[in-house]
């Protein structure tokens, strides 16, 4: 036994922001599953949808598609991909853009599983950025989660931190049903401890932050 002293470095805990965790979830899923397709207006933009898709098109050129301003049409493309064994992720830089495709979302995507008698799943994720901000104006600063939450057939999630964002997005992509994934723009720069590994979070259970006996406080995003 040597008398030489040894120093042991503690395992470093990694802290990244919300937008980085979303990007990491997308990249890890794309690397693992070739059926995942990212599509939307500006996914190859220099700012990368608040940094969440930054340069992803360079790494996965065959699975990332910037689309023209025709939301109703490319949402229909997404449905077609979903029922053809692909896992499309539609990205809207603002929630308001999705209003142009509500017929596809409500009458088609949300209903297809039931209209097929449970034979055809629709594994599609639609990312929507919500929340007000400087320079956005009244038509680009709304939070419309409650509208989608009223539609049977849609799962609606809205993470509040970077850790949940990564795990919930991976779970949403792997879910057999359509998921509306809301991200508040003010959360994109907030940081949390996020594992580098792939992990999932149960979309069907709420996270209990503190147990008590007197009151119940429910919140999201």
C-alpha positions in Angstrom: 0.0 0.0 0.0 1.5 3.3 -1.1 1.5 6.3 1.3 0.8 8.5 -1.7 -2.4 10.5 -1.2 -5.2 10.1 -3.8 -7.8 12.8 -4.5 -11.2 11.7 -5.7 -13.2 14.2 -7.7 -16.9 14.2 -7.0 -19.2 13.4 -9.9 -20.1 16.7 -11.6 -23.8 17.6 -11.7 -24.7 19.2 -15.0 -26.8 22.3 -15.2 -28.3 23.4 -18.6 -31.2 25.6 -19.6 -34.6 24.7 -20.8 -33.9 25.2 -24.5 -30.8 23.1 -24.3 -32.6 20.3 -22.7 -35.3 20.4 -25.4 -32.6 20.3 -28.1 -30.8 17.4 -26.3 -34.0 15.4 -26.2 -34.5 16.0 -29.9 -31.0 15.0 -30.8 -30.9 11.9 -28.7 -34.2 10.8 -30.1 -33.2 11.4 -33.7 -29.9 9.5 -33.1 -31.7 6.5 -31.7 -34.9 6.4 -33.8 -34.7 6.9 -37.6 -38.5 7.3 -37.8 -38.5 10.6 -36.0 -39.0 13.6 -38.3 -38.8 17.2 -37.2 -40.7 19.7 -39.4 -41.9 23.2 -39.2 -41.4 26.9 -40.1 -37.9 28.0 -39.2 -36.5 24.8 -37.7 -33.2 25.6 -39.6 -33.3 29.3 -38.6 -30.1 30.8 -37.3 -31.7 31.3 -33.9 -33.1 27.8 -34.0 -36.6 28.4 -32.4 -35.2 29.9 -29.2 -32.2 27.6 -29.5 -34.1 24.4 -29.4 -33.4 23.3 -33.0 -30.1 25.1 -33.4 -28.0 23.3 -36.1 -30.0 20.1 -35.8 -30.6 20.1 -39.5 -26.9 19.9 -40.1 -26.5 16.7 -38.0 -29.7 15.1 -39.2 -30.4 16.5 -42.7 -32.6 13.6 -43.8 -34.9 13.9 -40.8 -35.3 17.7 -40.4 -37.4 19.8 -42.7 -38.1 23.5 -42.9 -41.5 24.0 -44.4 -43.3 26.9 -46.1 -46.0 29.0 -44.4 -48.8 26.5 -44.9 -49.7 25.3 -41.4 -52.9 23.4 -42.3 -51.1 21.5 -45.1 -48.0 20.5 -43.3 -50.1 19.4 -40.2 -51.9 17.1 -42.7 -48.4 15.8 -43.8 -47.6 15.2 -40.2 -50.8 13.1 -39.8 -49.9 11.1 -42.9 -46.4 10.4 -41.5 -47.8 9.4 -38.1 -50.2 6.8 -39.5 -47.4 5.5 -41.8 -45.2 4.4 -38.9 -43.2 7.6 -38.5 -43.0 9.9 -35.4 -43.3 13.5 -36.7 -42.6 16.5 -34.5 -44.2 19.7 -35.7 -42.7 22.9 -34.4 -44.5 26.2 -34.1 -42.4 29.2 -33.1 -45.6 30.7 -31.7 -48.8 29.0 -30.6 -50.9 31.3 -32.8 -49.5 29.6 -35.9 -51.3 26.4 -34.9 -54.6 28.1 -35.2 -54.3 27.9 -38.9 -54.3 24.1 -38.6 -57.1 23.5 -36.0 -59.2 21.5 -38.4 -56.4 19.0 -38.9 -55.6 18.9 -35.2 -59.2 18.6 -33.8 -61.1 16.8 -36.5 -58.3 14.5 -37.8 -55.3 14.0 -35.5 -57.4 13.8 -32.3 -60.0 11.5 -33.8 -58.0 9.1 -36.1 -57.4 6.5 -33.4 -61.1 6.3 -32.6 -62.3 6.5 -36.3 -60.0 3.5 -37.0 -61.6 1.5 -34.2 -58.4 1.6 -32.2 -56.3 0.0 -35.0 -54.2 3.1 -36.0 -52.2 5.2 -33.6 -51.1 8.7 -34.2 -47.7 9.2 -32.6 -47.3 12.9 -33.3 -45.9 15.7 -31.2 -46.8 19.4 -31.8 -44.5 21.9 -30.0 -46.0 25.3 -29.4 -44.3 28.3 -27.8 -46.6 30.4 -25.5 -46.3 33.5 -23.5 -46.0 37.2 -24.0 -42.8 39.1 -24.7 -41.3 42.4 -26.0 -42.1 43.0 -29.6 -44.5 40.1 -30.1 -47.8 42.0 -30.2 -51.2 40.7 -29.4 -51.2 38.1 -32.1 -48.0 36.4 -31.0 -48.2 36.5 -27.2 -51.1 34.3 -26.1 -51.2 31.2 -23.9 -53.9 28.9 -25.4 -53.3 25.7 -23.5 -56.9 25.4 -22.2 -58.3 25.3 -25.8 -56.3 22.1 -26.6 -56.9 20.6 -23.2 -60.7 20.5 -24.0 -60.2 18.3 -27.0 -60.7 14.5 -26.4 -57.9 12.5 -28.0 -55.1 15.0 -27.3 -52.6 14.8 -24.5 -51.5 18.2 -23.4 -48.3 18.8 -21.4 -46.5 22.0 -20.2 -43.2 21.5 -18.4 -42.0 24.1 -15.8 -38.2 23.4 -15.8 -35.4 22.0 -17.9 -35.3 18.6 -16.2 -39.0 18.0 -16.9 -38.7 19.4 -20.4 -36.3 16.8 -21.6 -37.9 13.8 -19.9 -41.4 14.9 -20.9 -40.4 15.5 -24.5 -38.8 12.1 -24.9 -41.9 10.5 -23.4 -44.1 12.6 -25.7 -42.2 11.5 -28.8 -42.4 7.8 -27.8 -46.1 8.1 -26.9 -48.5 6.3 -29.3 -51.0 9.2 -29.1 -50.9 12.8 -30.2 -49.3 15.2 -27.7 -49.4 19.0 -27.6 -46.2 20.1 -26.0 -46.3 23.7 -24.7 -43.1 25.7 -23.9 -43.3 29.1 -22.2 -40.9 31.4 -23.8 -39.7 32.8 -20.5 -38.6 29.4 -19.4 -36.2 28.8 -22.2 -33.3 30.5 -20.3 -34.0 29.0 -16.9 -31.6 26.3 -15.7 -32.0 22.9 -13.9 -29.8 19.9 -13.2 -30.4 17.7 -16.2 -28.8 14.2 -16.7 -27.1 13.7 -20.0 -28.6 10.2 -20.4 -31.9 9.4 -22.0 -34.7 9.4 -19.5 -38.5 9.6 -19.6 -41.2 11.2 -17.3 -44.6 9.7 -16.9 -47.1 12.0 -18.7 -50.1 10.6 -16.7 -48.9 11.6 -13.3 -48.5 15.0 -11.7 -45.3 15.7 -9.7 -45.9 16.2 -6.0 -43.5 18.9 -4.9 -44.7 19.0 -1.2 -47.2 17.0 0.7 -49.6 18.7 3.2 -53.0 18.2 4.8 -54.7 21.6 4.6 -54.8 22.8 1.0 -54.1 21.6 -2.5 -52.3 23.9 -5.0 -52.3 22.8 -8.7 -50.1 24.4 -11.3 -48.4 23.9 -14.6 -45.7 25.5 -16.7 
